[in-house]
């Protein structure tokens, strides 16, 4: 048994959970916030048998896409009276980060 913990962009979360449900995989979605860009993410938790992990990863790959967007960097700490005009920076967002863990025991009540 494996536990997949995936962090996906909030724009991809609903299509991913729908695609997983269509294939018969149960999942739990938790709304989270990224630490770097402070944007909305979703953490999707899936428990599945080891032999179905490649199928789940294929579903994730098909539904979680990277995209580029412009963000304003956080301003540095400045002295009073100084002016800081940030230039937008192009970054890649989206896709999925997946952690696969071994499950020692599994219970469903």
C-alpha positions as CSV (number, residue, x, y, z in Angstrom):
1,X,0.0,0.0,0.0
2,X,1.2,3.5,-0.9
3,X,0.2,7.0,0.2
4,X,0.7,9.7,-2.4
5,X,0.8,13.3,-1.1
6,X,0.7,15.7,-4.0
7,X,0.9,19.5,-4.0
8,X,-0.9,20.9,-7.1
9,X,-1.9,24.4,-8.2
10,X,-5.4,25.3,-7.1
11,X,-6.4,25.8,-10.8
12,X,-5.7,22.1,-11.4
13,X,-7.1,20.6,-8.2
14,X,-10.7,20.1,-9.3
15,X,-9.9,18.6,-12.6
16,X,-7.5,16.2,-10.9
17,X,-9.9,15.1,-8.2
18,X,-12.6,14.6,-10.9
19,X,-10.3,12.5,-13.1
20,X,-9.2,10.4,-10.1
21,X,-12.8,9.8,-9.1
22,X,-13.7,8.7,-12.7
23,X,-11.0,6.1,-12.5
24,X,-12.2,4.9,-9.1
25,X,-9.5,6.4,-6.9
26,X,-10.5,8.1,-3.7
27,X,-8.7,11.2,-2.7
28,X,-8.8,14.0,-0.1
29,X,-8.2,17.6,-1.0
30,X,-6.8,20.1,1.5
31,X,-6.6,23.8,0.5
32,X,-3.1,25.1,1.2
33,X,-0.9,28.1,0.5
34,X,2.5,28.0,-1.1
35,X,5.4,29.4,0.9
36,X,7.3,31.0,-2.0
37,X,4.7,32.8,-4.0
38,X,2.0,32.8,-1.3
39,X,-0.5,31.4,-3.9
40,X,-3.3,28.9,-3.5
41,X,-2.4,25.3,-3.8
42,X,-4.2,22.1,-3.0
43,X,-2.7,19.1,-1.2
44,X,-4.2,15.9,-2.6
45,X,-3.9,12.8,-0.5
46,X,-4.4,9.4,-2.2
47,X,-4.1,5.9,-0.7
48,X,-3.6,3.1,-3.3
49,X,-2.1,-0.3,-4.0
50,X,1.5,-0.3,-5.2
51,X,0.7,-1.7,-8.6
52,X,-1.7,1.2,-9.4
53,X,0.8,4.0,-8.5
54,X,1.9,4.4,-12.2
55,X,-1.8,4.9,-13.3
56,X,-2.4,7.5,-10.6
57,X,0.8,9.3,-11.6
58,X,-0.3,9.3,-15.2
59,X,-3.6,10.9,-14.2
60,X,-1.8,13.6,-12.3
61,X,0.6,14.3,-15.2
62,X,-2.4,14.6,-17.6
63,X,-4.3,17.0,-15.3
64,X,-1.5,19.2,-13.7
65,X,0.1,21.6,-16.1
66,X,2.9,24.1,-15.6
67,X,2.3,27.7,-16.8
68,X,4.2,30.9,-16.6
69,X,3.0,34.1,-14.9
70,X,4.4,37.4,-13.8
71,X,4.7,38.1,-10.1
72,X,6.0,41.1,-8.1
73,X,8.8,40.2,-5.8
74,X,8.5,41.1,-2.1
75,X,10.1,44.5,-1.4
76,X,13.3,44.5,0.7
77,X,13.5,46.1,4.1
78,X,14.1,49.7,3.5
79,X,14.7,52.9,5.4
80,X,11.9,55.5,5.7
81,X,11.7,57.7,2.6
82,X,13.3,55.2,0.2
83,X,11.3,54.2,-2.9
84,X,11.3,50.7,-4.3
85,X,9.7,50.0,-7.6
86,X,9.7,46.2,-8.2
87,X,9.8,44.9,-11.7
88,X,7.5,41.8,-12.3
89,X,9.4,38.6,-12.6
90,X,8.3,35.7,-14.8
91,X,8.1,32.4,-12.9
92,X,6.7,28.9,-13.6
93,X,3.8,27.8,-11.5
94,X,1.6,24.7,-11.5
95,X,2.5,21.1,-12.2
96,X,2.6,18.7,-9.3
97,X,5.0,17.7,-6.6
98,X,4.4,14.2,-5.4
99,X,5.7,12.3,-2.4
100,X,5.1,8.6,-2.3
101,X,5.2,6.9,1.1
102,X,5.0,3.3,2.3
103,X,1.9,2.5,4.4
104,X,2.5,0.1,7.2
105,X,-1.2,-0.4,8.1
106,X,-4.5,0.6,6.5
107,X,-7.9,0.6,8.1
108,X,-11.3,1.6,6.8
109,X,-14.3,1.7,9.2
